């Protein structure tokens, strides 16, 4: 089976949104969700969690399936609806959506 994400490279989709006065940042392929007092904090915490997740996976030589998890349906629906919108402006409760490309260099994962 061919995997999109491996221990050397890959990408993860993310979405940062507000719900009930709490900011959330979700990394879809890893099923990681972080919260923050503002969207920037939530996003930084998500990126730190992704970094730790990747480092742990590499350390234990994990099978790539943990880097290619089935996305939570709520976040997959949110991602798809934002990708399909014809208007480029984000909804009021959405701060950011994107894809973080990752490459392993010098024993750490860095955005590519």
Protein Blocks (a to p, Z undefined) as FASTA:
>chain_A
ZZfbdckbccdddddddeehiacdddfklopacddfbfklmmmmmmmmmmmmmmmmmmno
pafklmmcccdfklmmmmmmmmmpmblbdcfklmbgcddddddeehiacdZZ
